[in-house]
Amino acid sequence: MSGKKFLYYPVFLFFVLIGIDSLFRLPYVQLLAKLDLTAINYKAKKDLLQTIIDKKDEIQNQPNKKLMIVLGSSRLLYFDHKELQSFYPDWEIYNLSSAVTTPAYYDYQLTKLLDAGIRPDLIVMETDPNQFNQNSVFKSSNLTYSFDFLYVLENLDLFGKDHFSFFLGRTLFAVGTFKPYLDQMWRNFRNPNLENFRGMYDSTYNHILTNNGHGLSPIDDYVEKDANSLQLTSHRTLDWLFASYVPSKMQYGFYEKILSRIQKEKIKTIVIWPTSSPNFEALMEKEPLVSEWERSIDSLSAKYEQTIFKLKKDPSYSCNAFADGGHVAKECYRTLMRSILLEYFRRFDPACL
């Protein structure tokens, strides 16, 4: 073989590529490749999930405290942990929400919790039409940053070969997620605000882990006061969500899987459809696909003795402050949790009202 050294070149090249890919697993290199908070949010939620599992005996054996798990998108993400502790001292509320989520993401979280023997006193799970869109950003969000190999393999019949191949590629090769665009990485390295962004990474991660998963809002208490801006962002959000809408059989399958398990294990659950600004809600009312989704989800939920808690129809809920067309302002989270708990008592403990 001494005269055929060229046969070793592919092996040598393979290890070089593996070495380069390994560099993109380093947090600092990942930061240079992608200056956004998506990855750190998902990492924090994954670590929080493991923390809950590790502390299950301590969490479930707290005297006079009920356990609530919140599963949602950015519309259920920004509760204030200290306020919840103050206003609802008899509840321990963990928030596993993240931006742009789906029933598959919720099922992953619930499967991990329930399989570990954790039984929440209440599950609050968000639903809305975009979560059931086959052409959503599911691949670049949930499938890229959450799940593990065993879970995907166990649910291969729902994920399908295409999603499995995508997940496998992103799991095995870091450059699939953190693209090695050297020019972009150099610009980020030279960015004078890079250290500030690193601080935001650390602050976001630590905030989520120390505040039971409730998110650190990048705009905090901001309220949009320009009606034209609310209308513009409502149109923009609607176009982004529904421009190429196709119902996803996979997400309906995961939704039904969740309902089947919580019915079997008799876990109290509120499936909630949150609201946005009146501008956005008015646009949604005109969309035929929203009406079709609502009929489908109502029918599927009723099959498992669930009723969607539609916040827009709840007289106890009111909100007149919005961060943009698609999101309520942080101050509305107070009345949001109050409405959720009122619904809890209406459904499960009416004698306390």
C-alpha positions as CSV (number, residue, x, y, z in Angstrom):
1,M,0.0,0.0,0.0
2,S,3.0,2.3,0.3
3,G,2.8,3.1,-3.4
4,K,-0.9,3.9,-3.1
5,K,-1.0,6.6,-0.6
6,F,-3.8,8.3,-2.5
7,L,-6.2,5.7,-1.2
8,Y,-5.8,7.3,2.2
9,Y,-6.8,10.8,0.9
10,P,-10.6,10.3,1.3
11,V,-10.1,9.1,4.9
12,F,-7.8,12.0,5.7
13,L,-10.3,14.4,4.1
14,F,-13.2,12.9,6.1
15,F,-11.4,13.5,9.4
16,V,-10.6,17.0,8.3
17,L,-14.2,17.7,7.6
18,I,-15.3,16.2,10.9
19,G,-12.7,18.4,12.7
20,I,-14.1,21.5,11.0
21,D,-17.6,20.5,11.8
22,S,-16.6,20.0,15.5
23,L,-15.5,23.7,15.6
24,F,-19.1,24.7,14.8
25,R,-20.2,22.9,18.0
26,L,-18.3,25.5,20.1
27,P,-20.7,28.2,21.5
28,Y,-18.5,31.1,20.4
29,V,-18.2,29.8,16.9
30,Q,-22.0,29.2,16.7
31,L,-22.5,32.8,17.9
32,L,-20.3,34.1,15.1
33,A,-22.2,32.0,12.5
34,K,-25.6,33.0,13.7
35,L,-26.4,36.2,15.7
36,D,-29.9,35.4,16.9
37,L,-31.4,34.0,20.1
38,T,-33.4,31.1,18.6
39,A,-30.8,28.5,19.4
40,I,-30.2,29.7,23.0
41,N,-33.9,29.8,23.7
42,Y,-34.4,26.2,22.6
43,K,-31.2,25.1,24.5
44,A,-32.5,26.7,27.7
45,K,-35.9,25.0,27.3
46,K,-34.3,21.6,26.8
47,D,-32.1,22.1,29.9
48,L,-35.1,23.3,31.9
49,L,-37.0,20.2,30.9
50,Q,-34.2,18.0,32.2
51,T,-34.0,20.1,35.4
52,I,-37.7,19.5,36.0
53,I,-37.2,15.7,35.5
54,D,-34.2,15.7,37.7
55,K,-36.1,17.5,40.5
56,K,-39.4,15.7,40.0
57,D,-39.6,14.5,43.6
58,E,-38.9,17.9,45.0
59,I,-41.4,19.6,42.6
60,Q,-44.2,17.1,43.0
61,N,-43.9,16.9,46.8
62,Q,-44.2,20.6,47.6
63,P,-46.9,21.0,50.3
64,N,-50.0,23.0,49.2
65,K,-48.7,23.6,45.7
66,K,-50.1,22.5,42.4
67,L,-47.9,22.0,39.3
68,M,-48.8,23.7,36.0
69,I,-47.0,23.2,32.7
70,V,-47.4,25.8,30.0
71,L,-46.8,24.7,26.4
72,G,-47.1,27.5,23.8
73,S,-45.5,29.8,21.3
74,S,-44.2,33.4,21.9
75,R,-47.8,34.3,22.7
76,L,-47.6,32.4,26.0
77,L,-43.9,32.9,26.7
78,Y,-43.5,36.1,28.7
79,F,-45.3,35.7,32.0
80,D,-43.5,37.3,34.9
81,H,-42.3,34.6,37.2
82,K,-42.1,36.8,40.3
83,E,-45.7,38.1,39.7
84,L,-47.0,34.6,39.3
85,Q,-45.3,33.5,42.6
86,S,-46.9,36.5,44.3
87,F,-50.4,36.3,42.8
88,Y,-50.7,32.5,42.8
89,P,-48.6,31.1,45.6
90,D,-50.4,27.8,45.5
91,W,-49.2,27.1,42.0
92,E,-45.7,26.2,40.7
93,I,-45.8,27.2,37.0
94,Y,-43.2,26.0,34.5
95,N,-43.2,27.5,31.0
96,L,-41.8,25.3,28.2
97,S,-43.1,27.6,25.5
98,S,-40.8,28.7,22.7
99,A,-41.1,30.8,19.5
100,V,-43.0,29.2,16.6
101,T,-44.0,25.8,18.1
102,T,-46.2,22.9,17.0
103,P,-48.1,19.9,18.5
104,A,-45.0,17.8,17.7
105,Y,-42.9,20.0,20.0
106,Y,-45.6,19.9,22.8
107,D,-45.8,16.1,22.4
108,Y,-42.0,15.8,22.9
109,Q,-42.1,17.8,26.1
110,L,-45.1,16.0,27.5
111,T,-43.8,12.6,26.6
112,K,-40.5,13.3,28.4
113,L,-42.4,14.6,31.5
114,L,-45.0,11.8,31.7
115,D,-42.6,9.0,31.0
116,A,-40.4,10.3,33.8
117,G,-43.4,10.0,36.2
118,I,-44.2,13.7,36.4
119,R,-48.0,14.3,36.6
120,P,-49.0,18.0,36.3
121,D,-52.1,19.2,38.0
122,L,-52.8,21.3,34.9
123,I,-51.4,21.4,31.4
124,V,-52.0,24.6,29.5
125,M,-51.4,24.0,25.8
126,E,-51.7,26.6,23.0
127,T,-53.3,25.9,19.6
128,D,-53.7,28.0,16.5
129,P,-54.0,27.5,12.8
130,N,-50.3,28.2,12.0
131,Q,-49.2,25.3,14.2
132,F,-50.9,23.0,11.7
133,N,-49.3,24.5,8.5
134,Q,-47.3,22.0,6.6
135,N,-45.3,24.9,5.1
136,S,-44.4,26.6,8.4
137,V,-40.9,27.0,9.7
138,F,-41.1,23.7,11.7
139,K,-38.0,22.3,10.1
140,S,-35.8,25.3,10.9
141,S,-37.1,25.7,14.4
142,N,-38.6,22.7,16.3
143,L,-36.9,20.0,14.2
144,T,-33.5,21.8,14.2
145,Y,-33.3,22.7,17.9
146,S,-35.4,20.2,19.8
147,F,-36.2,16.5,19.9
148,D,-33.8,13.7,20.3
149,F,-32.9,10.7,18.1
150,L,-34.9,8.1,20.1
151,Y,-38.1,10.3,20.1
152,V,-37.9,10.9,16.4
153,L,-37.3,7.2,15.7
154,E,-40.3,6.2,17.9
155,N,-42.5,8.6,16.0
156,L,-41.1,7.9,12.6
157,D,-44.6,7.0,11.3
158,L,-45.7,10.6,12.0
159,F,-42.5,12.4,11.1
160,G,-42.0,10.6,7.8
161,K,-38.7,9.9,6.0
162,D,-38.2,13.5,4.9
163,H,-38.3,15.0,8.3
164,F,-36.2,12.1,9.7
165,S,-33.5,12.6,7.1
166,F,-33.5,16.4,7.8
167,F,-33.2,15.8,11.6
168,L,-30.4,13.3,11.2
169,G,-28.4,15.7,9.0
170,R,-28.8,18.5,11.5
171,T,-28.0,16.2,14.5
172,L,-24.9,14.7,12.9
173,F,-23.4,17.8,11.3
174,A,-23.3,21.2,13.1
175,V,-22.7,23.1,9.9
176,G,-26.2,22.1,8.8
177,T,-27.5,24.5,11.5
178,F,-24.7,27.0,11.8
179,K,-23.7,27.7,8.2
180,P,-19.9,28.2,7.7
181,Y,-20.3,31.5,5.7
182,L,-16.8,32.9,6.5
183,D,-17.6,36.4,5.2
184,Q,-20.7,36.6,7.5
185,M,-18.7,35.2,10.5
186,W,-15.9,37.8,9.9
187,R,-18.5,40.6,9.8
188,N,-20.0,39.3,13.1
189,F,-16.5,39.1,14.6
190,R,-15.8,42.7,13.7
191,N,-19.2,43.8,14.9
192,P,-18.7,46.3,17.8
193,N,-21.8,45.0,19.5
194,L,-20.7,41.4,19.6
195,E,-19.9,41.5,23.3
196,N,-23.3,43.0,24.0
197,F,-24.9,40.2,22.1
198,R,-22.9,37.6,24.0
199,G,-24.3,39.2,27.1
200,M,-27.8,38.9,25.8
201,Y,-27.2,35.2,25.1
202,D,-26.0,34.6,28.7
203,S,-28.8,36.8,30.2
204,T,-31.5,35.0,28.1
205,Y,-30.3,31.6,29.1
206,N,-29.9,32.4,32.8
207,H,-33.3,34.2,32.9
208,I,-35.1,31.2,31.5
209,L,-33.4,28.7,33.8
210,T,-33.9,30.8,37.0
211,N,-37.5,31.9,36.2
212,N,-39.2,28.6,35.5
213,G,-38.9,29.0,31.8
214,H,-40.7,32.3,31.5
215,G,-39.0,34.3,28.7
216,L,-36.9,37.4,28.8
217,S,-38.7,39.8,26.5
218,P,-36.4,41.7,24.1
219,I,-38.8,44.6,24.2
220,D,-39.9,44.2,27.9
221,D,-42.8,46.6,28.6
222,Y,-43.0,48.1,25.1
223,V,-46.5,49.0,23.8
224,E,-47.2,49.9,20.2
225,K,-49.3,53.1,20.1
226,D,-49.3,53.7,16.4
227,A,-52.6,52.3,14.9
228,N,-51.1,52.2,11.4
229,S,-48.1,50.2,12.6
230,L,-50.4,47.7,14.3
231,Q,-52.3,47.3,11.0
232,L,-49.1,47.0,9.0
233,T,-47.6,44.3,11.3
234,S,-50.9,42.5,11.3
235,H,-50.9,42.2,7.5
236,R,-47.2,41.3,7.5
237,T,-47.8,38.5,10.1
238,L,-50.8,37.1,8.3
239,D,-48.9,37.0,5.0
240,W,-45.9,35.3,6.7
241,L,-48.1,32.7,8.4
242,F,-50.6,31.8,5.7
243,A,-49.2,32.7,2.3
244,S,-48.6,29.1,1.5
245,Y,-50.9,27.3,3.9
246,V,-51.4,23.5,3.6
247,P,-52.9,21.5,6.5
248,S,-50.3,19.2,8.0
249,K,-51.4,15.6,8.6
250,M,-48.3,15.2,10.8
251,Q,-49.2,17.9,13.2
252,Y,-52.8,16.8,13.4
253,G,-51.4,13.3,14.2
254,F,-49.3,14.7,17.1
255,Y,-52.2,16.7,18.4
256,E,-54.4,13.6,18.5
257,K,-51.6,11.7,20.2
258,I,-51.4,14.3,22.9
259,L,-55.2,14.3,23.5
260,S,-55.3,10.5,23.6
261,R,-52.6,10.3,26.3
262,I,-54.0,13.0,28.5
263,Q,-57.4,11.5,28.3
264,K,-56.0,8.0,29.1
265,E,-54.1,9.4,32.1
266,K,-56.9,11.7,33.2
267,I,-54.7,14.9,33.3
268,K,-56.5,18.2,33.6
269,T,-55.8,20.2,30.4
270,I,-56.8,23.5,29.0
271,V,-56.2,23.8,25.2
272,I,-56.1,27.6,24.6
273,W,-56.4,29.6,21.5
274,P,-54.8,33.0,22.4
275,T,-55.7,36.4,20.9
276,S,-53.6,39.0,19.2
277,S,-54.5,42.6,18.3
278,P,-58.0,43.5,17.0
279,N,-56.4,44.3,13.7
280,F,-55.0,40.8,13.3
281,E,-58.1,39.1,14.7
282,A,-60.2,41.0,12.1
283,L,-58.0,39.8,9.3
284,M,-58.1,36.2,10.6
285,E,-61.9,36.3,10.6
286,K,-61.8,36.9,6.9
287,E,-59.6,33.9,6.2
288,P,-61.6,30.8,5.0
289,L,-58.7,28.5,6.0
290,V,-59.0,29.7,9.7
291,S,-62.7,28.7,9.7
292,E,-61.9,25.4,8.2
293,W,-59.1,24.8,10.8
294,E,-61.4,25.8,13.6
295,R,-64.1,23.3,12.6
296,S,-61.4,20.5,12.2
297,I,-59.8,21.2,15.6
298,D,-63.1,21.5,17.4
299,S,-64.2,18.2,16.0
300,L,-60.9,16.4,16.8
301,S,-60.8,17.9,20.3
302,A,-64.4,16.8,21.0
303,K,-63.5,13.3,20.1
304,Y,-61.3,13.3,23.2
305,E,-63.7,15.3,25.4
306,Q,-61.7,18.5,25.0
307,T,-63.1,22.0,24.4
308,I,-60.9,24.7,23.0
309,F,-60.7,27.7,25.3
310,K,-61.1,30.5,22.8
311,L,-59.8,33.6,24.5
312,K,-61.6,36.0,22.2
313,K,-64.9,34.7,23.5
314,D,-64.0,34.8,27.1
315,P,-65.7,37.8,28.9
316,S,-63.2,37.7,31.8
317,Y,-60.3,38.5,29.4
318,S,-59.5,42.0,28.2
319,C,-56.4,43.4,26.6
320,N,-55.8,46.8,25.0
321,A,-52.0,46.9,24.8
322,F,-50.0,45.2,22.0
323,A,-46.4,44.8,21.2
324,D,-47.2,44.4,17.5
325,G,-50.1,43.2,15.4
326,G,-49.5,39.5,16.3
327,H,-48.6,39.8,20.0
328,V,-50.1,41.3,23.2
329,A,-48.0,43.5,25.4
330,K,-46.4,42.1,28.5
331,E,-49.0,43.8,30.8
332,C,-51.7,41.7,29.3
333,Y,-50.2,38.5,30.7
334,R,-51.7,39.3,34.1
335,T,-55.2,39.1,32.8
336,L,-54.2,36.1,30.6
337,M,-53.2,34.0,33.6
338,R,-56.2,35.1,35.5
339,S,-58.5,34.0,32.7
340,I,-56.7,30.6,32.4
341,L,-57.2,29.9,36.2
342,L,-60.8,31.1,36.1
343,E,-61.3,28.6,33.3
344,Y,-59.6,25.9,35.4
345,F,-62.0,26.5,38.2
346,R,-65.0,26.6,35.9
347,R,-64.1,23.3,34.4
348,F,-62.5,21.3,37.2
349,D,-63.4,22.9,40.6
350,P,-66.5,25.1,40.2
351,A,-67.3,24.9,43.9
352,C,-64.3,27.2,44.6
353,L,-65.9,30.0,42.5
